[in-house]
């Protein structure tokens, strides 16, 4: 566990390639502002990643490269403003995703379509702009059997 430190960045230096049996990585309550693309490359066995209570404002599809077996991803209480449609594309095993308490105004259509295993999604406490660009999310949530925290 690396929570409650002053870590500002997770760099792409190959650190996780040597940690083949790492199942849980807890980076909560640091000062994370940046995660390099491919920073988690080699963390194939990682099941849980806790990135809550940091200062992340951008995540890209490459941020989570290598996390094919991730089941829990907690991004609660950061400064994220937008989610691109392929950010979580390769996370087939993801069951729980929390984006609670960020600054998300918009989530691109199809952002969660490839998350076939997703069963819990928390989107509460975000300043969503409820316009036609977000209509897809309401429809998607109605069709899915996912337990959600989502504003009405």
TIKOLVO-39335 format. One record per residue (C-alpha): y, z, x; residue number from 1; chain. Coordinates in Angstrom, 2 decimals. Layout:
BEGIN
<yy->Y zz->Z xx->X lumvex->NUM miza->A>
...
//
This chain:
BEGIN
<yy->0.00 zz->0.00 xx->0.00 lumvex->1 miza->A>
<yy->3.40 zz->-1.00 xx->1.31 lumvex->2 miza->A>
<yy->5.55 zz->0.19 xx->-1.57 lumvex->3 miza->A>
<yy->8.74 zz->2.19 xx->-1.06 lumvex->4 miza->A>
<yy->9.70 zz->0.66 xx->2.27 lumvex->5 miza->A>
<yy->12.67 zz->-1.44 xx->3.29 lumvex->6 miza->A>
<yy->10.84 zz->-4.77 xx->3.45 lumvex->7 miza->A>
<yy->13.22 zz->-7.67 xx->2.77 lumvex->8 miza->A>
<yy->11.00 zz->-10.67 xx->3.33 lumvex->9 miza->A>
<yy->7.37 zz->-11.73 xx->3.22 lumvex->10 miza->A>
<yy->7.11 zz->-14.47 xx->5.80 lumvex->11 miza->A>
<yy->4.62 zz->-17.25 xx->6.32 lumvex->12 miza->A>
<yy->3.12 zz->-15.98 xx->9.54 lumvex->13 miza->A>
<yy->-0.58 zz->-16.06 xx->8.68 lumvex->14 miza->A>
<yy->-0.89 zz->-12.29 xx->8.27 lumvex->15 miza->A>
<yy->-3.10 zz->-12.58 xx->5.20 lumvex->16 miza->A>
<yy->-5.63 zz->-14.91 xx->6.82 lumvex->17 miza->A>
<yy->-7.03 zz->-11.96 xx->8.73 lumvex->18 miza->A>
<yy->-7.27 zz->-9.71 xx->5.67 lumvex->19 miza->A>
<yy->-10.23 zz->-11.34 xx->3.95 lumvex->20 miza->A>
<yy->-11.22 zz->-8.25 xx->1.94 lumvex->21 miza->A>
<yy->-7.72 zz->-7.36 xx->0.68 lumvex->22 miza->A>
<yy->-7.96 zz->-6.90 xx->-3.09 lumvex->23 miza->A>
<yy->-4.65 zz->-5.19 xx->-3.96 lumvex->24 miza->A>
<yy->-1.25 zz->-5.62 xx->-2.35 lumvex->25 miza->A>
<yy->1.50 zz->-3.26 xx->-3.51 lumvex->26 miza->A>
<yy->5.01 zz->-4.23 xx->-2.41 lumvex->27 miza->A>
<yy->6.84 zz->-2.42 xx->-5.22 lumvex->28 miza->A>
<yy->10.19 zz->-0.80 xx->-4.68 lumvex->29 miza->A>
<yy->11.19 zz->-2.50 xx->-1.47 lumvex->30 miza->A>
<yy->14.22 zz->-4.70 xx->-0.92 lumvex->31 miza->A>
<yy->12.37 zz->-7.99 xx->-1.12 lumvex->32 miza->A>
<yy->14.77 zz->-10.89 xx->-1.45 lumvex->33 miza->A>
<yy->12.58 zz->-13.70 xx->-0.21 lumvex->34 miza->A>
<yy->8.95 zz->-14.73 xx->-0.09 lumvex->35 miza->A>
<yy->8.30 zz->-17.76 xx->2.09 lumvex->36 miza->A>
<yy->6.33 zz->-20.65 xx->0.66 lumvex->37 miza->A>
<yy->2.65 zz->-20.19 xx->1.53 lumvex->38 miza->A>
<yy->3.26 zz->-16.56 xx->2.59 lumvex->39 miza->A>
<yy->0.04 zz->-15.51 xx->0.83 lumvex->40 miza->A>
<yy->-2.03 zz->-18.38 xx->2.20 lumvex->41 miza->A>
<yy->-5.42 zz->-17.01 xx->3.18 lumvex->42 miza->A>
<yy->-5.31 zz->-14.08 xx->0.74 lumvex->43 miza->A>
<yy->-8.19 zz->-15.60 xx->-1.20 lumvex->44 miza->A>
<yy->-9.68 zz->-12.27 xx->-2.28 lumvex->45 miza->A>
<yy->-6.42 zz->-10.78 xx->-3.57 lumvex->46 miza->A>
<yy->-6.81 zz->-9.69 xx->-7.23 lumvex->47 miza->A>
<yy->-3.64 zz->-7.66 xx->-7.80 lumvex->48 miza->A>
<yy->-0.13 zz->-8.28 xx->-6.49 lumvex->49 miza->A>
<yy->2.68 zz->-5.86 xx->-7.31 lumvex->50 miza->A>
<yy->6.18 zz->-7.18 xx->-6.54 lumvex->51 miza->A>
<yy->8.13 zz->-5.12 xx->-9.08 lumvex->52 miza->A>
<yy->11.40 zz->-3.30 xx->-8.39 lumvex->53 miza->A>
<yy->12.72 zz->-5.68 xx->-5.76 lumvex->54 miza->A>
<yy->15.56 zz->-8.19 xx->-5.42 lumvex->55 miza->A>
<yy->13.68 zz->-11.46 xx->-5.82 lumvex->56 miza->A>
<yy->15.83 zz->-14.13 xx->-7.48 lumvex->57 miza->A>
<yy->13.73 zz->-17.24 xx->-6.82 lumvex->58 miza->A>
<yy->10.03 zz->-17.97 xx->-6.94 lumvex->59 miza->A>
<yy->8.60 zz->-21.45 xx->-6.51 lumvex->60 miza->A>
<yy->5.16 zz->-22.95 xx->-7.08 lumvex->61 miza->A>
<yy->4.55 zz->-22.61 xx->-3.34 lumvex->62 miza->A>
<yy->5.40 zz->-18.89 xx->-3.36 lumvex->63 miza->A>
<yy->1.94 zz->-18.08 xx->-4.67 lumvex->64 miza->A>
<yy->-0.13 zz->-20.70 xx->-2.83 lumvex->65 miza->A>
<yy->-3.49 zz->-19.28 xx->-1.86 lumvex->66 miza->A>
<yy->-3.75 zz->-16.79 xx->-4.73 lumvex->67 miza->A>
<yy->-6.51 zz->-18.54 xx->-6.64 lumvex->68 miza->A>
<yy->-8.28 zz->-15.27 xx->-7.57 lumvex->69 miza->A>
<yy->-5.23 zz->-13.27 xx->-8.60 lumvex->70 miza->A>
<yy->-5.75 zz->-11.45 xx->-11.91 lumvex->71 miza->A>
<yy->-2.63 zz->-9.26 xx->-12.09 lumvex->72 miza->A>
<yy->0.86 zz->-10.33 xx->-11.04 lumvex->73 miza->A>
<yy->3.69 zz->-7.88 xx->-11.59 lumvex->74 miza->A>
<yy->7.21 zz->-9.25 xx->-11.10 lumvex->75 miza->A>
<yy->8.92 zz->-6.63 xx->-13.24 lumvex->76 miza->A>
<yy->12.51 zz->-5.58 xx->-12.48 lumvex->77 miza->A>
<yy->13.67 zz->-8.29 xx->-10.12 lumvex->78 miza->A>
<yy->16.53 zz->-10.79 xx->-10.37 lumvex->79 miza->A>
<yy->14.65 zz->-13.89 xx->-11.44 lumvex->80 miza->A>
<yy->16.73 zz->-16.27 xx->-13.58 lumvex->81 miza->A>
<yy->14.48 zz->-19.25 xx->-14.22 lumvex->82 miza->A>
<yy->10.76 zz->-20.06 xx->-14.24 lumvex->83 miza->A>
<yy->9.73 zz->-23.61 xx->-13.31 lumvex->84 miza->A>
<yy->6.85 zz->-25.17 xx->-15.22 lumvex->85 miza->A>
<yy->4.44 zz->-25.20 xx->-12.27 lumvex->86 miza->A>
<yy->5.25 zz->-21.81 xx->-10.75 lumvex->87 miza->A>
<yy->1.93 zz->-20.31 xx->-11.86 lumvex->88 miza->A>
<yy->-0.03 zz->-23.59 xx->-11.98 lumvex->89 miza->A>
<yy->-2.91 zz->-22.72 xx->-9.66 lumvex->90 miza->A>
<yy->-3.53 zz->-19.19 xx->-10.94 lumvex->91 miza->A>
<yy->-6.58 zz->-19.92 xx->-13.07 lumvex->92 miza->A>
<yy->-7.83 zz->-16.32 xx->-12.97 lumvex->93 miza->A>
<yy->-4.49 zz->-14.69 xx->-13.90 lumvex->94 miza->A>
<yy->-4.95 zz->-12.27 xx->-16.82 lumvex->95 miza->A>
<yy->-1.80 zz->-10.12 xx->-16.71 lumvex->96 miza->A>
<yy->1.70 zz->-11.35 xx->-15.91 lumvex->97 miza->A>
<yy->4.82 zz->-9.21 xx->-16.16 lumvex->98 miza->A>
<yy->8.29 zz->-10.74 xx->-15.92 lumvex->99 miza->A>
<yy->9.82 zz->-7.76 xx->-17.72 lumvex->100 miza->A>
<yy->13.42 zz->-6.80 xx->-16.93 lumvex->101 miza->A>
<yy->14.62 zz->-9.77 xx->-14.92 lumvex->102 miza->A>
<yy->17.56 zz->-12.10 xx->-15.57 lumvex->103 miza->A>
<yy->15.52 zz->-14.95 xx->-16.99 lumvex->104 miza->A>
<yy->17.53 zz->-17.20 xx->-19.27 lumvex->105 miza->A>
<yy->15.08 zz->-20.07 xx->-19.52 lumvex->106 miza->A>
<yy->11.41 zz->-20.76 xx->-18.92 lumvex->107 miza->A>
<yy->10.51 zz->-24.41 xx->-18.43 lumvex->108 miza->A>
<yy->8.20 zz->-25.95 xx->-21.04 lumvex->109 miza->A>
<yy->4.54 zz->-25.70 xx->-20.09 lumvex->110 miza->A>
<yy->5.05 zz->-22.85 xx->-17.62 lumvex->111 miza->A>
<yy->2.00 zz->-20.97 xx->-18.91 lumvex->112 miza->A>
<yy->-0.15 zz->-23.89 xx->-20.13 lumvex->113 miza->A>
<yy->-2.57 zz->-23.80 xx->-17.20 lumvex->114 miza->A>
<yy->-3.08 zz->-20.04 xx->-17.35 lumvex->115 miza->A>
<yy->-6.34 zz->-20.24 xx->-19.29 lumvex->116 miza->A>
<yy->-7.34 zz->-16.63 xx->-18.53 lumvex->117 miza->A>
<yy->-3.98 zz->-15.09 xx->-19.43 lumvex->118 miza->A>
<yy->-4.36 zz->-12.24 xx->-21.93 lumvex->119 miza->A>
<yy->-1.18 zz->-10.18 xx->-21.41 lumvex->120 miza->A>
<yy->2.36 zz->-11.47 xx->-20.88 lumvex->121 miza->A>
<yy->5.45 zz->-9.25 xx->-20.73 lumvex->122 miza->A>
<yy->8.81 zz->-11.02 xx->-21.11 lumvex->123 miza->A>
<yy->10.88 zz->-8.16 xx->-22.55 lumvex->124 miza->A>
<yy->14.36 zz->-7.24 xx->-21.32 lumvex->125 miza->A>
<yy->15.45 zz->-10.70 xx->-20.24 lumvex->126 miza->A>
<yy->18.68 zz->-12.41 xx->-21.42 lumvex->127 miza->A>
<yy->16.96 zz->-15.49 xx->-22.85 lumvex->128 miza->A>
<yy->19.16 zz->-18.30 xx->-24.11 lumvex->129 miza->A>
<yy->17.43 zz->-19.06 xx->-27.39 lumvex->130 miza->A>
<yy->18.02 zz->-22.78 xx->-27.83 lumvex->131 miza->A>
<yy->15.89 zz->-25.85 xx->-28.30 lumvex->132 miza->A>
<yy->14.78 zz->-25.73 xx->-24.66 lumvex->133 miza->A>
<yy->12.97 zz->-22.45 xx->-25.39 lumvex->134 miza->A>
<yy->11.47 zz->-23.45 xx->-28.75 lumvex->135 miza->A>
<yy->8.23 zz->-24.43 xx->-27.01 lumvex->136 miza->A>
<yy->7.66 zz->-20.80 xx->-25.96 lumvex->137 miza->A>
<yy->7.77 zz->-19.47 xx->-29.50 lumvex->138 miza->A>
<yy->5.25 zz->-22.10 xx->-30.61 lumvex->139 miza->A>
<yy->3.03 zz->-21.47 xx->-27.60 lumvex->140 miza->A>
<yy->2.99 zz->-17.71 xx->-28.21 lumvex->141 miza->A>
<yy->2.05 zz->-18.22 xx->-31.87 lumvex->142 miza->A>
<yy->-0.90 zz->-20.42 xx->-30.89 lumvex->143 miza->A>
<yy->-2.21 zz->-18.21 xx->-28.11 lumvex->144 miza->A>
<yy->-4.16 zz->-14.98 xx->-28.40 lumvex->145 miza->A>
<yy->-2.06 zz->-13.28 xx->-25.78 lumvex->146 miza->A>
<yy->-0.74 zz->-9.75 xx->-26.12 lumvex->147 miza->A>
<yy->2.95 zz->-10.10 xx->-25.46 lumvex->148 miza->A>
<yy->6.11 zz->-8.22 xx->-24.92 lumvex->149 miza->A>
<yy->8.56 zz->-10.84 xx->-26.14 lumvex->150 miza->A>
<yy->11.87 zz->-10.54 xx->-27.99 lumvex->151 miza->A>
<yy->11.73 zz->-11.57 xx->-31.64 lumvex->152 miza->A>
//
